[in-house]
């Protein structure tokens, strides 16, 4: 039982890594990797992003580096 608990603790602290969603955007057309909400979308944010870490929601995504929120007006699954 002790060995099992030790293995569980090791897994929780060392092997659990969250994979963030990344975005590649060009003039408002974005493609997302590892996103739970959409694979590609059109947005009002017109800056270019290359493999930028983002947090996706249903109606917008947030660029984690700048904390900028970009609204999405068309979702392509």
Secondary structure, DSSP 8 states (H G I E B T S, - for coil): -HHHHHHHHHIIIII-----EEEEEETTEEEEES-SS-SEEEES----EEEEEEEE-SSEEEETTTTEEEEEEEEE-
